[in-house]
Amino acid sequence: MNITFRQLQIFIRLAELRSISAVARACHVTQPTVSMQLKEMTDTIGIPLYEVIGKKLYLTKAGEELARTARNLAHEWGSFEQQIAAMKGLTEGSLRVAVVSTAKYFIPRMLGDFCREFPEIDIALEVQNRDGVVDRLRNNLDDIYIMSTPPRDIDVVKQIFLPNPLVVVAPLQHPLAGKKRLQFAQLLNERFILRERGSGTRLACEHYFSENKFTPLVRLELGSNEAIKQAVAADMGLTILSRHALGDHLTDQNLTVLDVQDFPIMSNWYIVHLQGKRLSPIASNFLGYLSQHAQDKVEKSDQGKITSPEC
């Protein structure tokens, strides 16, 4: 088969954007040029690579396989370019990182520090809910993924990154605010505002509820930590959120953390990538950077210099 690397790059964009006009804009070429390149690939392979139903574009099974192969080739080529750059004494290239939404409270700062140390690196950061990040992981769209609950149905390498304590949050003027050693059973009649089903936070909460035979009165399910904090501040109910999502000035947000026995629920943030994936030099450096950064935070916390990871 005679397919060019440029054509493969165009097809990767088609798999991401699902629109020929959007691919043309992204690749800075005309729409007829994209259509011609796609037709040449289809003719070369001999079976349809995509189909348009209504106004939506779908990849066929052959198209999905071509997209997967093209991504692997692009990754290998990018790794080769980085290896050559390293031999020349240069540190340049690209890094793709996908994180679950709660991680947006601390990952951008770490990325900023990394960028200052390696200014020639281009970084693409994707922030989605857990289902979105798992889908990107399944399709090998990024170099590194950060989440609190790695999937069990995908063969991955996972490394503990940071502790992720989950705490009970209430409005500042709640009757239980300031009370010590509350029993969780005392919250039996409280209404809860929880993250959407399938999120890492919700999975951890459901595991705790199941173990303690507790059925919460769920008033709302929201997919945004910010929306949940606003709802709690408006006295619509309690919530359970990562301490990372709360920041350092709870009173300014009209929020407080309740002192509940068995809390915080301790979980972890994980650095994840596909099993067998050969990380590029930049991705390997970034993984080492994250690990060291996290270790420094843990050591400072153990020394009493900070009470929780920065948000």
Disulfide bonds with the S-S distance in Angstrom:
none
